[in-house]
Amino acid sequence: MTSKKKDMSEGFNFEKSLSELEQLVSTMEGGELTLEESLKQFESGIKLIRGCQTALTDAEQKVEILTKDGLKPFSE
């Protein structure tokens, strides 16, 4: 893992980013933005999506590491 990726995932708040993305989509669907505003919102949305994808990938890797010995996360 690169230090940039590690820094981003440590300071990244998935729930907040997801909420911001939902709000961004709602604003864009309203149709009130100019083309320039829409492009800026779209760019912001892409950055949020990439951050969320990175956070989900990191979480998946952690689960795989924790369960690599054949253990199930919630086994009895």
Secondary structure, 3 states (H helix, E strand, C coil): CCHHHHHHHHCCCHHHHHHHHHHHHHHHHCCCCCHHHHHHHHHHHHHHHHHHHHHHHHHHHHHHHHHCCCCCCCCC
